[in-house]
């Protein structure tokens, strides 16, 4: 399934136990000026899982070497 968002803004980071677990975004599926009341379109918040442990490992390898 592919979601197509017209507007993505307000990024956020969800951190648990010092590790990034997800990113959040406010999204809209059509241009803001075309959004009318009661038309089935509204802003939504999406949560995108993120592998913060893999990022931490990559960063350590880049900093300290393999």
Beta strands, then each sheet from edge to edge (+ up, - down):
strand 1: 7-16
strand 2: 19-28
strand 3: 44-49
sheet 1: 1+ 2- 3+
end
